[in-house]
Amino acid sequence: MKKTLRLLLIVAFLFSPCMTVHAASTDEGEKSALTLRANALQKENVRESLKYLTSHLHLAKNDVEKRSILYYTACLQETLGQFVAASATYASAAAIDADNAQGMPAASNAELYLYAARSSLEACDFQGADSYLDAPPVNSSTEERLIAQKRLLSAWSALCKASDYKEAKGVVANLEEFEQDAKLKDIRCEVLFTLWYITDDSKWSAMLKKDYPHSPEASIAGGNGVVMAMPFWYFMPRASLYDTQAPAEKASVPAGQTSSQVLSGSDSSKPSSVREQIGFFREKENARKLIERAAASGFAAYYYTETRPSGIEYYVVVVDEDEGGSMGKKLRNAGFDCYPVKDEGRVAD
């Protein structure tokens, strides 16, 4: 559980606990989870494996085998970035009252609902995440490890729903209490990372490097890694954005582009096919502040809007890639988190 939660930080390969290959079967009769997995692993690539599993789920010979295949399928979906599907598949597995299949990865129903909540966060479906965190198996769990994970995921969801840093301060206070709670030691590394990421206070990164020097969280805080390329992290209101106001008269505006164009995103020139995303907001004002901050550092940032299936409109702040393909490095050197996107919002290949 602790390891897989880090999908929210870095790309974790969830295939690994499930990779033992057994003899494949071509019989179309009822199958065990092990046989279905073995058949899936014979496919040319992970996407084909996933396609096989979803189309042959009906062959699972009982609920035990079906539940394990759903769990395995959800792991693959999450690994491929299919977070909405992964969330639903984890929840489908959790809804089956059955044991773990022999030879397959084991997880309790409470864990599966927590995985569903994690995937919902990755999909920026915060209401969905909250509903899974409130599932009866999660609420009734007495395992300290699972209680800790629920509290961490709940805190992340609350941070993502906060409209600004002021609104997030209550969650930050809770996280500071988590850091001191011995019962929550299993999530302390993630708590320290979140506190550093939100507050930009070096004391938290110093604690990360001291107590967890080889963790991915310490690597990211030390500038040797980046968070996973997903909008989730951009929903969190960071103190650096709200405390650092770039005066308009000092903003650096590229030649041929007016200040209003930089701030509104109404760039009259054809946008680059590849951009570096530096922000993702529900509030236009937050996007404007980040554009001002970027302009003060010499970057021609702008935003475009994106409407999600929920009907909510978001403001995506980007900077066009330069000819040398080094814009991402320049932005990170200037203190901006970023990742490449193309075709207005999709992660670039």
ZIZI-V193985 format. One record per helix or strand of 2 or more residues. SS is the DSSP state (2 for helix, 1 for strand). FROM is the first residue (numbers start at 1). TO is the last residue. Records with the same first field share a line. If there is no record, write none. Layout:
SS->FROM-TO + FROM-TO
This chain:
2->2-8 + 16-18 + 33-41 + 46-59 + 63-79 + 83-94 + 109-122 + 126-133 + 136-140 + 144-161 + 165-180 + 182-199 + 202-211 + 216-221 + 232-235 + 239-243 + 248-250 + 259-264 + 284-296 + 327-333
1->274-281 + 301-307 + 313-320 + 339-342 + 346-347
